[in-house]
Structures are given as structure tokens and as C-alpha cells.
Amino acid sequence: MKESKSEGYQSTSPKDELEEMVHEDDTVIGHAIKWSVFTVLSLVIVGYLTFVLLKPQEKRLDPIETKLVAPEQREIPGEDFVPKVKFTDITTVSGIDFVHNNGATGDKLLPESMGSGVAFFDFDGDGDQDLFFVNGIWWPWDIEKKPELELTTAALYRNNGKGEFEDVTQRSGLDVGLYGMGVAIGDYDNDALPDIYLTAVGTNRLFRNLGNGKFIDVTQQAGVAGDDEEWSTSAAFADIDNDGDLDLFVCNYVRWSREIDFEVNYTLVGVGRAYGPPTNFEGTFPYLFRNEGDGKFTDISESAGVQVRSSATKVPMAKSLGVSPVDIDGDGWLDFVVANDTVHNFVFRNNKDGSFKEMGGISGIGFDNNGMVRGAMGIDAARFRNDDSLGIGIGNFANEMTALYVSTPNNQLLFTDDTIIEGVGPDSRLLLKFGLFFFDYDLDGWLDLLTANGHLEEEITKVQKSQSYAQPAQLYWNCGGIPAKGGFATVSSAKAGADLFKPIVGRGSAFADIDGDGDLDVAFTQLHGKPLLLRNDQALGNHWLRVKLTGRIANRDGIGAVIKLKSGDVTQWRLVTAARSYLSQSETIATFGIGTDVRDVELTVLWPGGGDRWCRSPSSTPHWWWNRINPDGLQ
């Protein structure tokens, strides 16, 4: 340090004396370091020699040859075991003249490829299932160019109880124009009248059932419109807090606008601009609306923990197309399983305090068996093995197998994809699966699986010879009731009739008993075309039981309840929910096939939040009967 920069400092030694002292100190330090290094090296050498000399001699192990064993697979029986059950196309003869409009005029905008949903529900309370179709509209910029383009709306058809329908759209108040996508049915105000929630590209709509065949738009009063810049898809009413009223979960797909779509500018070689995957579109957040019990909802999406961000980019992750409200862990509180397109599927576990924990990855439902994401569309949940294991079925993109996630015996929160083991995987790979649900079409007491299929791009065959735009449905018969004891067998047109497998650009799908004969009929929506209504003409002589719940403390339709039926050696479960498939809703009545061996039937209803009620059929049970469970004062 120089004196000029040291105020008040005076050296007590001359400069040369100070340098000499420093030199002497360096010499001492140098000697010390040399001896230290020598000592350390000596200790290291001694330690190493000691280790080598004293190290116990290892025994030589002979190599053991390990053979890799493939997972055990069921031997799926041949088609000889599959019963013959014909489905008949009654679309035209039943009075259905609806035609879906996707608004396409050549721009190839992504929403035009996604289709819309269908719902079965009893809107007028007369005991039979009516039919509702969601529709799109022409884009506003196209209407400006072509004012002659007519308004297209949703369609409501009233069932006369025989499977014959009358169009009552205009007098119902549902003839409104919106670019509709999905539909959710639920009695949100518990007045015994089912209400309609429509999702859309833009503002969503809630229509309250007035009870006189008319509906009124209560969207703004209820607070469930959402953002007019969002694109909502599937939705589900479910009681998340067990307070007796229905809350509302709404899937949102991607951040979309016409301008964004043209910026992405997806193209196919040999085709040009085309409908592409959502890969290059930013994700979104779903909505979760809590029902306050006074006709109004509160958006709790953020506080509830359903807004998931990418860990890498921190942007919204969800690209959701399907949702299933189901109690995955059996604690009496509804959870949500969400099917995401090209990002991992979500599992929102209910924390019982108004919040949820996302656990799609650790549950096994988020990815396929290789840890990869898929293009997930429709979804349904069911105990299709007739045991305590829960199954989650998800329809995936072309060249991806349908997923069948099944909970493990010792851990209800851990799932494995058993689609190959169950016999569904290979046959499902080729087609593009949208609508998907479980139902017992032959009434043998085992839940079967049906998918509605269709591609995005009209000219896909030009670039993929194995693909087609219109595709047949796929039906899988559950083999659990025969000696094979499990697995699914693919059903052909020889067993189910050609009408079921007509190639269509399938999207939404739903089921209901439309004619009161006990078996389940089917409806498919078709992109920019006519739907397909199929009557189930099974004549196997199997008996059946249909159960409709009426809640008093729980929500009116008993959504979230589990109904267990024991007949002989077989136990069946039905999950009461309307939200199934893709953009669609099926009837909430639970149908149990009992087969030909009718014994005493024991029925147990496990209500959401806990509590149960059971009854037993009399010994003189007729072959065909209806049982209405009405737990006055209990649930």
C-alpha cells in the first residue's frame, strides 16, 4: 500500500529491511509447504498399500443369464363367442334431419376439423330420452362476403317414447347462433329440470330449463360465459364439494384466432394448407366454476389449482378435449381426469377443501407406456372388469392405440395402460378415435367399448395411403362372461350389422334407451354432415335393470354416485354421470344387463360424500322391470 493512499500511516522500517523480512518469510513458508506435501504423499502411499494388502479377496461370480419375459396377455376368444346384435340406422325414419355446419369455406381453420357433440336427456320429464345436437355457424368474415349464408343453430328433438322424434328447436328458445362445440347437461338449480350448457369458440352459454318446453339464456346472470377469446370444448357438471349442487368444469383447447391459425400455416405435401395438430398453438387453462346455490357461479380456476403451466416455458399447458368426473381413489369426493391433445393428460385429485392436486404423471394416466404423450380426444371411466379396479378409456389420434388405463389392486391412484393386454390396442391403432364410451350393448352384464372415428383432413389419403377421411366405428365386446374371463374381442359387421360401421367423419357419441326396450341405442355426430342414430335390435333374451336416482340432499340426478348390483356370482358397478365421450353427454340412467340367469338382485347406491342405500329384489322378479331409487330424507 502506498503512503500517498494511507492517511496517518508511518513505516517503522526502511524499504530494504522490509523486503528482506518478506524474503525470509517466503523461505520459511516454502520449506513448510514442501514438508507438508511430502507428508501427505507418504500417508497416501501407505494408506493405499494397506488397503491393497488387507482388502478381502472377492469371490468370482459366474454370470447369470436373465431372460426377458413379455407381459402376460389374455387369450382373446374368437368371434364365434361374440353374440349377434344388430344396430339399425333409423336417422331418417325417426325424424332426424339435422346437418352439422363447421363453417368451412376453404381457409382450413382448426375449429372446422373438430366437430360438435350430442346429448341424450329427458328435457320435458316425460320419462323418455330426448336428443340434442350442437352446431356451428358460418364465420362472421364469410357472412360479410356472402350475406345469403343462412344461420345454423343447435337442434332439440322431442322423443315420443317410441324412438320417433319431433324437432322442437324453435319453440324451445335454443335456436341461437354460436360456433358450438360441446354440451353438458345438469340440473344446476335442483328444480328437477335438466339445464343445458353449451361450449363454443368464443362465449359459452347456459340455458335454464323453464319446465314448459322452453329454455332461457342465463349465462350472464350465472357468470359462466368464460372469455370470448377462449375456445371451450367438453364440459361436465359435478358436485366437487358435496354440498348438494352441481359445479361446472369446462375444458379449453388452444389459444386460437384466425390470425394465429394463418401464422401457424400448417401444410401437407401434395395438399397445401391443411388442418394440423395443435402442436404449434399455445395451451390454455380450463375453467372451474363453483355453484353458489343461488343461481350464480364463482370462477375458482386459479385457487382450485387446475391452471397448469409448462415447467419449461411457464405458459398454460392444457389442450383439453375430454373430461371425466370420477372418484378415482374412492374417498367419496369427485376428481377429474382430463384428456389432453399432444400434452400429458391431467388427473386432478380432490383435496376436499375446494382445491385439487394435479397428478397425471405420477398416476400413470398422463403418458403412454413409453412415457410419450398422445393426441387424446374422448374419454370415459368405468369398472369394466366387474371388480374394484377402475378403468379409464381414452380415444387417441391416428396411428396411436386407444388407451385403457386400469388402476392397480393395491393402489387406486396408480394406473397401467392395459390396452394390449385387453385386446384393444392393435385393432385400434390405425383409426383416429374421437367419441368413446363404455356400455353393455348385449345386456350380458359386462361393459363393452365403442369408438366413433374420423380423420381431420379430407385429402389425407394423398399423403397417407392407410388413412381415410370417413372411417367406420369400432365395437369391442367384453369377454368377461365367458371362460376367457376378460379382454375384448373386436366385433365385425357380421355380428353387429353394416349400419354401425358405415364410414363417417365421426366426432361426438352418446347412448340411451330411446324406445323403452331396455337396450342401449347410439348416436354419432358427423363433421359437416348428418348424424347417425342407431337402434339396438338385440334379441338375446337377456334381462335388464334400469336405475334412475333422485337426490334429496345430494344433487337431484345423483351425479357422482356409484351404483353396485350383485346378481348371482357377478357384481357390476355403474358410475352416474352424463359426461362421457367427446363433447357429448349420455343419459344418467344406469342400465344393468343381467343375462339369462336371473337370481335375487341386491342393489347398493353409494352416494357422493358418503352414505349408502340398498334394496333387494323380490324372489318373483319379472324378466323385465324398472326400479326407481328415491332415497327420501337420506341423500
N, C-alpha and C positions, 0 to 999 in steps of 0.2 A: 504494500500500500504506500503510495507516495505521500510525502509530507504535505504537499500543497492541497491534498484532499482529505487530510486528517486534522481537524481543528483541535488544538491543545495537545497534540501528540509530540513527545520529545524522546529520541533514541538514547539509551544509556550506553551503547556500544558503537564503536566505529563500524563502517560498512564492511571492511575486510574481515574484522573479527566475527561479524555476524555470518558472513559467508562460510568461514572456517567451521563455525559451530554447526551450521546446517550440513556441511560436508561430512563431519564426524557423525552426526545423527543418521545420515543416509547410509553410512558404512555399517553402523550397528544394526539398523533395520534390515539391510541386505543380508548380513550374516544370519540374522534371526529367521528370515524367510527361507533361506537355503536349508537350515536345520529343520525347520517345520515341514518343508516339502519332503525332505529325506525321511523324516519320522513317519509321515503319513504313508508314503510309498512302502516303507518297511512293514507297517501294520497291514496294509492291503495285501502285500505278498504273503505274509504269514497267515492272514485270515483265509486267503484263497487255498493255500496248501493244506491248511487244517480242514477246510470244507471238503476238498477232494479226497484226503486220506480217510476222513471219518464218515463220508457220505455212504449210507447203506446201499448195497447193491440191489438195483431194481431187477425184478423178475421179468423175463421176456414173455410177453403175452402173444399168443397166436392170434392172428386176425380172424375176426368173426364175420362171416358173410351174412348180411342183412338183406332180405328180400322185401321189396316194396309191394304192399298189398293194396289193391284198389278198394274203394269204399264198397261195402256190401250193397247190392242192388236187388230190388224185388224182381221176381219173375212175373212180369205183367202178362195176364192171360190173353189169349187171342180174342178176336172179335166174335167168336162163337158164343162167348159168355155175355156179350153186350145185348141188352134187351132191345126189341124193335119198338121204337116210339116215334111216330111221325109228327113232324111240325108242318102245318099248312099255312101258306101265305093267304091272309084274309084282309090285307091292307085295303084293297079297293072295295070288296064286298061289305066290309064293316063300316064304310062311310068315311074313311080317312083319305083326304085329298090334299094334305099338307105337302108343301115343297119347300125345302130349305134354300135360303139365299145367302151365299157367302160374300156377295158384293163384288165379285171378281170381274174386272173389265180388261185385264191384261197387264196390270202393274206388278203382279206377283208379290203381293204384300203378305207377310207372315200370318196374320189372323185369318186370312182367307183359306188357309190349309187346315185349320184346327177343328172346324165343325161346331156343333152345339149339342145340347143334352135333351133328355126326355125324362118325364116323371109319370109314375102311376100314383094316384092318391084319390081319396073319396072326398071331393071338394063340397058336395052337397049333402053328405051324411045319409045317403040312402042305402048304404051297405055294399055298394059295388065300386070297383076301381075305375076312375075316370083317367083321361090321358091328356098330357100336356107336352107340347113341343116348343122348344126355344128356337128363335130365328134371328138371323142377321138382317142388315139393311144395306142399301146402296151407300157407298161413301159420299159424303157431302160434296166433295170436289167433282165427283162424277154427275151428281144431280144438277150442279150448276151448268155442266156442259149439255146434259140431256134431261131437261125438266120433265119429259114424258115418263121417266122411270117411276114406277109405282111404289108406294110404301108397302113394305112387307113387315108382318108382325108375328108374334108368337101365336099359337093356336091351342085352344082349350076344347076338348071333346067330352061330352057327357055320355056316359055308358048307360044303356037301358037295362042292364043286368044280364043281357044275353050275348055280350061281346059285340053289340052294334052301337055305333057312336054317332052323335049329333054335334056339329060344330056350333058352339055357343060363345065363341070368342067375342063377337061384337057386343053382345048384351052383358058380358061379364066385366067389361072395363079393362080387359087385358090386351086390347088391340092398340098397343103403343109401340112406337118405333124406337128401337135401340139395337146396337150391334151386340146381340145377346150371345152368351157363351154357355153358362151353366145354370142349374136350377137347384134350389134347396127348399124342401117342404118341411114346415114345422109350425106347430101351434104356439107361437111365441107369447101370446097373451092368455093362454089357457082358458079359452072360451069354448072349447070343443069344436072349433072350426079351423082346419089347416090353412095356413098362410103360405105365400109364395115369395121367395127371394130370388131375384134374377141377377146374375153376374154379367158383366159386359166389358167391352173395350170402351173405357170411359166410366161414367157414373153408373153404379149399381142401383137396383130398385127393390123396394119391399112393398108388397101388396097385401093388405089386410083383408081377410075374408069377412064379409058383412053378413053372411048367412042366408041371403036371398038370391044366391046365384051370382052375386056381384062382388067385385073386389075394388078397393080404393088404394091409391098410392099414398103411403105414409112414410116415404123414405126420409124426407127432411125432418119430420117430427121425431122419428125414431133415431136419427143420427147414424145411419148405416150406409150412406151413399158412397163413402170412400172418396178417393182423389179422382177427379175427372181425367187425370193423365195416366192413371193406372190401367192395367189390363188384368181383370179378375177372371178366374176360371171356375174350378169346383168350389163348392161351399157346403157346410154342414151345420145343422142345428144340433147342439149338445149341451147338456147341463154340466158345466165344468166345476161348479161349486156346490152341487147338491142342495140348492135352495128351492128347487121345485119349478124353476122356469128355464127356458131354453136360451142359451147363449149362442153365439154365432162365430164360426171360424171360416175365413174366406182366403182361398189361395190366390196369389198373384203370380203372373208368369214372368215376363221380362219387361224391362224399360223399353217401351216401343213408341214410335211415331212414324209417320210416313217418311219424314226426312231421315230419321235414323235408319230405316229399312233400306233406303236408297244408298246411304253411306256404306252400309254393310255390303250391299250389292252381291249377294250370293249368286253364283253361276254354275252351270253344269256344262262340261264339254259336249258339244253337239246339240245342246239345247239352248244355251244362253242364260238369261236371267231366270232364276228358279226359286222355289220355296226351299229354304235351307233350314238347318238346325239352329237352335238358339245360342250356339257356342259363342258367337261374337256380339251377343247382346248382353247388356248389364243385367244382373239379377235384381230382385225386388224383395220387399218384406210382405209377409201375409198380414191380414187383419185378424184381430181377435176382439170381438165386441161382447162386453158383459151386459146381460139383461138386468135392468134395474127394477123390473117388476111393475113399472108404471107406464109401459108402452115405449120407453126410451132405453137406448143402449149407450154404453160408455166404451170408447176405444181404449183398451188396455194393452195393446200390442207390445208396446215398449216395456212397460212394467212387468208384463207377464213372461217376458223372456223368449218370445217367439220370433224376434228380429235377429237373425243370424247373419253375421258378417264373415267374409272370407278372411282367414287368418293371414293370408299373404297380401291381398290388395286392400282389405278393410272395407270393401264395397259390399252391398247386400248380396247374399249368396243365393237365396231361394229362386228357383224357376219351377214353380209348383203347378201341377196339373191335376192331382188327385189327393183326396184326404179321406181317412177312415177314422172316425172317433171310436175308440175301443179301449177297454180296460185291460192293458197288456199284462199288468202284474197282479190282477185280481184283488186289489185293495178297496174296490168299491168306488173308485174315482176315475172318470174318463180321461184317457190320454189321447193323443193324436199321432197317427202315422201319416206322413206326407210323402207322396211320390213326386220326385223332382226330375226334371229333364236335363240330363248331362251334368248334374252335380249330385252329390250324395243325398240319399233320402233322409228325411228327418224323423226322429221319434221324440215327441215332446211328452215327457213324463210329468204327470200332475203332482206338484208338491203339496197339494191340499191347502194352499194359502193364497190362491189366485195367481200363482206363478208356475212355470214349467221349466224343466231341465232338458236340454237337447242332448240326446244320447244315440243318435242314429249310427254313428261309427262304432261305438263300443257294444251296441246291441247286436250287430251283425246285419241289420237291415239296410244300412247305408250303402253298402257296396255289394258287388258280386263276390264269388268265391276266390277270385283273383285280386281282390282289392280295387277293382275298377268300377267307375260309375257307368250308368246306362241311361238310355232315353226312356224314362219311366212315364207312363200315362195313367191308365185306370188302375184302381186298387179296390180290394175287398178283404175283409177279415172273417174267418170262420174256423170253428173246430171241426175240420173236415175228416179227421181220423176218428171221430166219436170217442175222444178221450180228453184228458186235461190239456193237451198241447194245443196252442193257438197257432193258426196258420194265417199268413199274410200273403195274398196273391197280388202281383203287380204285372201289368202288361207293359212290355218294353218294345223298343224300336226294332225295325227290320234287322235281321242277322244277329239278334240278341234273344236269348231264350226268355220265355215267361218266367218270372221269379215265384218260387213257393218257399217263403221263409217260414220255418217251423220252430217254435220255442223248445228248448231242451228240457228234459224231465226234471232236472234238479235246479233249474234257474229259468224262471219265466221271462227274465229280461235278456236272455241270450238266445239268439236265433241262428239257425243254419239254413242255407238255401238248398232245399232237398228236391229241386225240380227234376234233376236227372234221376235220382232215386225213385221219385214218384212216377216216372214215365212220361212227364210232360215236356221236358226240356228239348230233346232232339226234334220232335214234331212241331214245336212252336217257334223254332229259331228263325225260319225264313220270313214269316209274315210280320207286318207291322201292327202291333196289338194296341188298340185304344180301349174300348169298353171291356170290362172283365168283372164277373161276379160268380159266386158260388150259389147253387140252388139244386134242389132234389127234383130233377125233371121226371124221373120214373117212379117216385114215391116209394123207393125201397128202403129209405131210412139213412141213406148216405149222400152227402153233398157232392154234387158234380160241379164241373167248371166249364164256363162258356166265355169265349172272347169274340169281340167284334173287331174286324180288321180292315185296313185300307191304307194305301200309301198317300204321301203328300203331293207328289209331283205327277201330273198327268202323263208326262213323257218319260217316266222313269225307265221304261223298257229299253229306250235308246242307249242308256248308259249301263244298265244292269239287266241282263237278259233273264236273270232268275226272278226279277221283281215285276209286279203288275200294279196298276193304279187301283182297280177294283179287285178285292180279294174276298175269298169265302170266310165265313166264320169258322171257328174251331170249337168242337164239343168234346169234352173228356168225361168218360163215365168212371165213377168211383167204384173200384173193385173191392171195397172193404167187406162187402157182404158175402163174398164167395170164398172158397178155400185159399185163394191168394192172400186174403186179409190185408189189402192195402194196394196203393198205387192207382194210377188212372190209365184207362185204355182209350185210345183215340177212336171216336165214333165216325163212321162213314155215312154217306148219303143212303146206302143200302139199309142202314139201321134207323136213320132219323129223317129220311126224306130229302129230296133235292132242294126244296124251298129254303130250308135252313142254311144251305151252303151256296145260295146264289151269290156270285161275286158282286159286292157293292163297295163303295168307298165308305166303310163303316166307321162310326165315331162313338156316339153315346149308346148305352144299352141299359135296359131295365126289365124287371119281371113282375108279374102279378097274376092272380087268377081273375080273368076278366069275364068269365062266363059261369062262375059258380059251380064248376065240376070238381074242384079240389086240386087239380093240377095247375102248374105254373106256365103261363104264356109269356111271350117275349116280344120286346120291341127294340129295333135298332134304328138309329138315325143315320142318314147318309149325307155326306158333304154335297151341298148344292144339288140336291135331288130329293126323291121321295123316300120316306122311311119304309121300314119293313115291319109289319105286325104279323106275328106268327102264333097261331093257335096250337096248343099242345093237345094232340089227339091220342094220348096214351090210353091203352085199354088192357092193362096188365092185371087188373083186378086188385091192385094194391089199395089198402085203406089209408086214410089220412086224417089228420087233426090240424085245424087252423085255430090259432090263438090270437086274439086281439086284446091288448092291455089297455086299461083305462085307469090312469093315475089319479089319486086324490091329493096326496101330499107330494109325490113325485110328479114330474111333468105329465101332462094329460095323456100322451101317447106311450109313456113308459120308455122313451128313448134312453138307451144306456143300460136297460135291464138285460139279464141273461135268463132265458127260459130253458130248463132242463127237463127232458122227458125220458122216462125209463119204461121200456116195454120189453118184457122177457129178458134176454141177455144183452140187449142193446140199450145204450144211453146216448141220447142226442142232445146237442146244445144249439140254441139259436140266439144270435146277438140282435137285439132290437135296435135297428137304425134304419133310416131312409137313405143315408149317404153311401152309395155303392157305385162302383164302376167309374166312368169318366163323364164328368159334367152332368150326371144323372141321378135319379132317385127311384128306388123301388118301393113297393108297398111296405108298410111297417107291420102288417100282419105276419106272424110266424107260421110257416107251413111245415108240418112234420109228416113225412111218409112213414107208414108203419108196416108196409109189406103185406103179406098174406096171412101171417101168423099173428093174430090179434090176441093179446093177453091183457090182463089188468094193466092200465096205464097210470103211472104216477107222474104228476107234473109239479115242478117246483119253479117258482119265479123268484129270482134273485134281483131285488130292486137296487137301483143306483143309490149309493150311500149306505147300504146295509139293509138288512131285513129281508125276510122271505115269506112266501105264502105257497102252500102246496095243496093239491087235491088229488083224489084218486078216482078213476072212472068206475062206474058200477060194473058188476060182472056181466050184465046184459048189454054191454056196449054195442051199439049198432055198427055196421061196417062203415057208414058214412055219417059223420057227426061234427058238429061245431061246438066249441067250448069257449065261452067268453069269460075271462077272468076279470072281475071287477072288485078290487080289494077296498071296499068302502072302509074308511077310517084307518086303514093300515098304511097304504102308500098311494 
